[in-house]
Amino acid sequence: MEIFRSREMLRGLDISHVTLYEWVKQGMNTIKQNPYLFDKKAMEWVIENKPDFAERAKKMLEVEDV
């Protein structure tokens, strides 16, 4: 199972902490909060709900699959 930390999400998607927290409020899946941990479901949420960031999310999933 791929697990992404907040720092990996920020760098991989090139977003800010504020954006990440807003997405969580909007319904992005988390495994755990404080510290935030994310899994494949979170990336699927990004792909579905944030089309501007879909390519970056797909790339992060590909890197984890290797």
N, C-alpha and C positions, 0 to 999 in steps of 0.2 A: 504494500500500500504506500503510495506516495504521500508524504507529509511535507507541507511547506510552512515555514515560519514566516512571521510578519516581515522580517528583513528580506527574505527571498521573494515574497510577493511584491514588496516595494521596488526592489531592483528589477525583478523579472518583468513586471508590468509597467515599470517606470511611472509610479504614482506616489502620492504623498500619504503620510499617516492619516491626514484628515479624510482623504478620498477613500482609503481602505476602511476606516471606521464608518463612513457614510454608507458604503456598500454593505457592510455587515448590518447596519440599521435597515437597509432596503431589502434584506433577506438573504444575503450571501451566506452559505453554509460555513460553519466553523466546527472543528472537532472540540476545541477547547478555547475559552476566552481567558485572557490574562494569565499567561501570555497567549496570544492568538496563535492557533494552529489550524491549518487548512488542508483539505484533501482534494481528491479529484472532483468531488461534487462542487466545491467552490470554483474550480476552474470551469466546469461545465456551466455554472451560473454566470460567470464572466462572459463566456462565449455566447450564451443565449441573451443576456441582458445588456451587455456593454460591447456592441459590435466594433467600436473603435479600438478595443483592446483584445479582440478575439484572436488575432494572429499571434500576439505575444503570449497569450494563455496557451494556445496550441503548441507553440514552440517550447514552452516550459514543460508541458506534458510529454512532448517527444524526448526532451533531454532526460527526463526521469525514467522513461521507458527503456532507454539504452543501457 
